[in-house]
C-alpha cells in the first residue's frame, strides 16, 4: 500500500525587480502588485537607533512573488526584509521588524552599527497609494498616515513644514514632487549642466537665449532656477520670474563684481533686499571654476543640497 504525502512548496527567493529610490516608483510597484492579485506590502522605516543609511520614512515595495524595489538600508538587508514582507503578505497581517541594534536577528547586522525598525504594511486597498501618485503627478505634496492599530493607510494633506515622523500613534510619511530644475543659458555651460542634472534624475527644462515655451507657472516650491548667462540683460527676465514665484533655489552665474551690478539693477527695478538676497551668486557649491563640467557639478551639487535642506 502506497502512503500518501503532501508537497510543501518552497516560497520564491526575494529578488530585486529594479533599482530605485524614487518614491512614486516604489508606491506604484506596491499598488500594482496589490491590484494584479500577487499581493504586496509597503515597508517603511519608522525608527532609527543610532546611525542609519536611510532617512526616516524610507520605503520598499514587496510583492507576493518575492520581487521588490526601494531601500530601507544600504542594500545589505533588503532581501531579508523582503522575505519577512512575503511572510506578512501570506498571513495577511502587518508586522514590525527590528534590525541591527536591539534586534533578535543576530545574523543581520547593519554596517553603521545602529538599529532600525520597519513597519510592514500589507496592502489591502491600493486606493490611498493611487491618491499619492495622483498628487505627485500634479506636483502637490501629500502624505500617507499609517495606523498600526487598524493596519490601514490613509492619504492626507501634508501639513506645512512636516517631515516623516510619528504623530498621534500614527506614522506620517511625507511625499513631495521630484526636484524640477529650470536652466537657462547658452553654450557649453548649459549643455554640461543639463547632462549632469538629467543623470541625477532631476526633472530638467533647459532654455537657450530665447524664452520660447517657458511659462512662469512652471516654477513651484520644488523648483530650482539657475541662470548661466554671461550677460545681465539676457538673464534679467529669468531672474524676475524666479523672484516673483517661490522656487526653493535661485542661482546666477558670474563673479562677485558681476553680482553687485546685478543687485544694483534689481534694486532700480524695485526689488527689495530680501528678495534679492534669495539669489545665490556666484552660483554653485564650490568655485570659482573655469571649466564647464566642474561648473555643472558645482551647480547640481549645490541645488541637490538646497533641496535636501528645504525638506527639514
C-alpha positions as CSV (number, residue, x, y, z in Angstrom):
1,X,0.0,0.0,0.0
2,X,1.4,3.4,-1.0
3,X,1.5,6.1,1.6
4,X,0.3,9.5,0.6
5,X,2.3,12.6,1.2
6,X,1.9,16.3,0.7
7,X,4.3,18.5,-1.2
8,X,5.4,21.6,0.7
9,X,6.0,24.5,-1.8
10,X,9.2,26.5,-1.2
11,X,8.5,30.2,-1.2
12,X,10.2,32.1,-4.0
13,X,13.5,33.7,-3.2
14,X,13.4,37.5,-2.9
15,X,14.8,39.3,-6.0
16,X,15.3,43.0,-6.7
17,X,12.9,43.9,-9.6
18,X,14.7,47.2,-10.3
19,X,17.0,49.7,-8.5
20,X,15.3,52.9,-7.5
21,X,15.0,55.4,-4.7
22,X,12.1,57.2,-6.4
23,X,9.1,57.4,-4.1
24,X,6.5,57.3,-6.9
25,X,8.1,54.2,-8.5
26,X,8.0,52.4,-5.1
27,X,4.4,53.4,-4.4
28,X,3.3,52.4,-7.9
29,X,5.0,49.0,-7.6
30,X,3.2,48.3,-4.4
31,X,-0.2,49.4,-5.8
32,X,0.2,47.4,-9.0
33,X,1.2,44.3,-7.0
34,X,-2.0,44.6,-4.9
35,X,-4.2,45.2,-7.9
36,X,-2.9,42.4,-10.1
37,X,-3.5,39.8,-7.4
38,X,0.1,39.0,-6.4
39,X,-0.3,40.8,-3.1
40,X,2.1,43.4,-1.9
41,X,3.5,45.1,1.2
42,X,4.8,48.6,1.7
43,X,7.7,48.6,4.1
44,X,8.5,51.9,5.9
45,X,11.5,52.8,8.1
46,X,9.8,54.2,11.2
47,X,12.5,54.2,13.8
48,X,16.3,54.8,13.8
49,X,18.5,53.8,16.7
50,X,22.0,55.3,16.4
51,X,23.2,55.6,12.8
52,X,21.4,54.5,9.6
53,X,22.0,54.6,5.9
54,X,18.5,55.9,5.1
55,X,16.3,58.7,6.4
56,X,13.1,58.1,8.4
57,X,10.3,57.3,6.0
58,X,12.5,55.4,3.5
59,X,10.4,52.7,1.8
60,X,10.4,49.4,-0.1
61,X,7.6,47.7,-2.0
62,X,7.5,43.9,-1.9
63,X,5.2,41.7,-4.0
64,X,4.0,38.2,-3.1
65,X,6.2,36.6,-5.7
66,X,9.3,37.9,-3.9
67,X,10.1,40.8,-6.2
68,X,10.9,44.1,-4.6
69,X,12.2,47.6,-5.1
70,X,13.4,50.5,-2.9
71,X,15.7,50.7,0.0
72,X,15.3,50.9,3.8
73,X,19.0,50.4,4.5
74,X,22.3,50.4,2.5
75,X,21.3,47.3,0.3
76,X,22.7,44.8,2.9
77,X,19.3,43.9,4.4
78,X,16.7,44.4,1.7
79,X,16.5,40.7,0.7
80,X,15.9,39.6,4.3
81,X,13.3,42.4,4.7
82,X,11.5,41.2,1.5
83,X,11.4,37.7,2.9
84,X,9.7,39.0,6.1
85,X,7.3,41.0,4.0
86,X,6.4,38.0,1.9
87,X,5.5,36.1,5.1
88,X,3.3,39.0,6.2
89,X,1.6,39.0,2.8
90,X,0.9,35.3,3.1
91,X,-0.6,35.8,6.6
92,X,-2.4,39.0,5.5
93,X,-1.3,40.8,8.7
94,X,1.0,43.7,9.3
95,X,4.1,43.4,11.5
96,X,7.1,45.3,12.8
97,X,10.7,44.2,12.0
98,X,13.7,45.3,14.1
99,X,17.2,45.0,12.6
100,X,20.6,45.8,13.9
101,X,20.9,47.1,17.5
102,X,18.2,45.7,19.7
103,X,17.1,43.0,17.1
104,X,16.6,39.3,17.6
105,X,18.2,38.7,14.2
106,X,21.8,38.1,15.3
107,X,22.9,37.3,11.8
108,X,21.6,40.5,10.3
109,X,23.8,43.5,11.3
110,X,23.9,47.0,10.0
111,X,27.3,48.3,8.8
112,X,26.6,51.6,10.5
113,X,26.3,49.8,13.9
114,X,22.9,51.2,14.6
115,X,19.4,49.7,14.5
116,X,16.2,50.3,12.6
117,X,12.5,49.4,13.0
118,X,10.4,48.7,9.9
119,X,6.6,48.8,9.6
120,X,5.5,46.1,7.1
121,X,2.0,47.0,5.9
122,X,0.1,44.5,3.8
123,X,-1.7,46.5,1.1
124,X,-5.3,45.6,1.1
125,X,-6.6,48.7,-0.6
126,X,-4.5,50.4,-3.3
127,X,-6.6,53.5,-3.5
128,X,-4.7,55.6,-1.0
129,X,-1.5,54.7,-2.9
130,X,-3.1,55.8,-6.1
131,X,-4.1,59.1,-4.4
132,X,-0.4,59.7,-3.6
133,X,0.6,59.0,-7.2
134,X,-2.1,61.4,-8.5
135,X,-0.9,64.2,-6.1
136,X,2.7,63.8,-7.1
137,X,1.7,63.8,-10.8
138,X,0.0,67.1,-10.1
139,X,3.2,68.3,-8.2
140,X,1.4,68.5,-4.9
141,X,2.8,67.5,-1.5
142,X,0.8,64.7,0.2
143,X,1.2,62.2,3.0
144,X,0.3,58.6,3.9
145,X,-0.9,58.2,7.5
146,X,-0.2,54.6,8.7
147,X,-2.3,53.4,11.7
148,X,-0.7,50.3,13.1
149,X,-3.8,49.6,15.3
150,X,-6.1,49.3,12.4
151,X,-3.4,48.2,9.9
152,X,-4.6,50.8,7.4
153,X,-3.0,53.7,5.4
154,X,-4.9,56.9,4.5
155,X,-3.8,59.6,2.1
156,X,-3.9,63.0,3.8
157,X,-2.8,66.5,3.0
158,X,0.8,67.1,4.0
159,X,1.0,69.6,6.9
160,X,3.1,72.7,6.1
161,X,6.7,72.1,7.1
162,X,6.1,68.5,8.3
163,X,8.6,65.7,7.9
164,X,8.1,62.0,8.0
165,X,7.6,61.1,11.7
166,X,5.3,59.7,14.3
167,X,2.2,61.7,15.2
168,X,-0.7,60.7,17.5
169,X,0.3,57.0,17.4
170,X,0.3,57.0,13.6
171,X,3.3,57.3,11.3
172,X,3.0,60.2,8.8
173,X,5.1,59.6,5.6
174,X,5.5,62.9,3.7
175,X,5.8,62.8,-0.1
176,X,6.9,65.8,-2.3
177,X,7.3,66.1,-6.1
178,X,10.6,65.4,-7.6
179,X,13.1,68.3,-7.9
180,X,12.4,70.4,-11.0
181,X,15.3,72.4,-12.5
182,X,14.8,75.3,-14.9
183,X,18.1,76.0,-16.6
184,X,18.6,79.0,-18.8
185,X,21.8,80.0,-20.5
186,X,23.8,79.2,-23.6
187,X,26.8,77.2,-24.9
188,X,28.8,74.6,-23.1
189,X,27.8,75.6,-19.6
190,X,24.1,75.0,-20.4
191,X,24.8,71.7,-22.1
192,X,27.1,70.3,-19.4
193,X,24.8,71.3,-16.6
194,X,21.8,69.8,-18.4
195,X,23.5,66.5,-18.9
196,X,24.6,66.1,-15.2
197,X,21.2,67.3,-13.9
198,X,19.4,64.7,-16.1
199,X,21.8,62.0,-14.9
200,X,20.9,63.0,-11.3
201,X,17.2,62.3,-12.1
202,X,16.2,66.0,-11.9
203,X,13.2,67.0,-14.0
204,X,15.0,69.4,-16.3
205,X,13.7,72.2,-18.5
206,X,16.6,73.8,-20.4
207,X,16.2,77.1,-22.3
208,X,18.7,78.8,-24.5
209,X,18.7,82.5,-25.2
210,X,15.0,82.6,-26.0
211,X,12.2,82.1,-23.5
212,X,10.1,80.2,-26.1
213,X,7.9,77.6,-24.4
214,X,8.7,79.0,-20.9
215,X,5.9,79.8,-18.5
216,X,6.3,81.2,-15.0
217,X,3.7,78.8,-13.8
218,X,6.3,76.1,-14.3
219,X,8.0,77.4,-11.1
220,X,6.7,75.9,-7.9
221,X,8.2,75.3,-4.4
222,X,10.0,72.2,-5.6
223,X,11.7,74.1,-8.4
224,X,15.3,75.5,-8.7
225,X,16.1,78.3,-11.2
226,X,19.7,78.5,-12.4
227,X,20.7,81.2,-14.9
228,X,24.0,80.6,-16.7
229,X,24.3,83.6,-18.9
230,X,27.4,85.9,-19.1
231,X,25.0,88.8,-19.9
232,X,23.0,90.6,-17.3
233,X,20.4,91.8,-19.8
234,X,19.7,88.3,-21.0
235,X,19.4,86.8,-17.6
236,X,17.1,89.5,-16.2
237,X,13.7,88.1,-17.4
238,X,14.6,84.7,-15.8
239,X,15.7,86.2,-12.5
240,X,12.5,88.3,-12.3
241,X,10.4,85.2,-12.9
242,X,12.2,83.5,-10.1
243,X,11.8,86.4,-7.7
244,X,8.1,86.7,-8.4
245,X,7.5,83.0,-7.7
246,X,8.6,80.8,-4.8
247,X,11.3,78.4,-6.0
248,X,13.5,76.9,-3.3
249,X,16.6,78.0,-5.1
250,X,17.7,80.8,-7.4
251,X,21.3,80.9,-8.6
252,X,23.1,83.1,-11.1
253,X,26.5,82.7,-12.9
254,X,29.1,85.5,-12.5
255,X,31.7,86.9,-10.3
256,X,31.1,88.9,-7.0
257,X,31.6,92.1,-9.0
258,X,29.0,91.0,-11.6
259,X,26.6,90.2,-8.8
260,X,27.0,93.7,-7.3
261,X,25.9,95.1,-10.7
262,X,23.1,92.6,-10.8
263,X,21.8,93.6,-7.4
264,X,22.0,97.3,-8.3
265,X,19.9,96.7,-11.4
266,X,17.3,94.7,-9.5
267,X,17.1,97.5,-6.8
268,X,16.4,100.0,-9.5
269,X,13.6,97.8,-10.7
270,X,12.0,97.9,-7.3
271,X,13.1,94.6,-5.8
272,X,13.7,94.6,-2.0
273,X,17.0,93.5,-0.4
274,X,15.2,90.4,1.0
275,X,14.1,89.4,-2.5
276,X,17.5,90.0,-4.0
277,X,19.1,88.1,-1.1
278,X,17.4,84.9,-2.3
279,X,19.8,84.8,-5.3
280,X,22.8,82.5,-4.8
281,X,25.7,84.2,-6.6
282,X,28.3,83.2,-7.6
283,X,26.3,80.1,-8.3
284,X,27.4,76.6,-7.1
285,X,28.8,74.7,-4.2
286,X,32.4,75.4,-5.0
287,X,34.3,77.9,-7.1
288,X,35.5,79.8,-8.9
289,X,35.5,77.3,-11.9
290,X,36.6,77.9,-15.4
291,X,35.7,74.5,-16.7
292,X,32.1,73.7,-17.9
293,X,32.0,70.2,-16.3
294,X,33.3,71.4,-13.0
295,X,30.8,74.3,-13.0
296,X,28.0,71.8,-13.8
297,X,29.0,69.6,-10.9
298,X,29.1,72.6,-8.6
299,X,25.7,73.8,-9.6
300,X,23.9,70.4,-9.5
301,X,25.5,69.6,-6.1
302,X,24.5,73.0,-4.7
303,X,20.9,72.6,-5.8
304,X,20.7,69.0,-4.5
305,X,21.9,70.1,-1.1
306,X,19.5,73.1,-1.0
307,X,16.6,70.7,-2.0
308,X,17.6,68.3,0.8
309,X,17.7,71.1,3.4
310,X,14.4,72.5,2.2
311,X,12.7,69.3,3.4
312,X,13.7,69.9,7.0
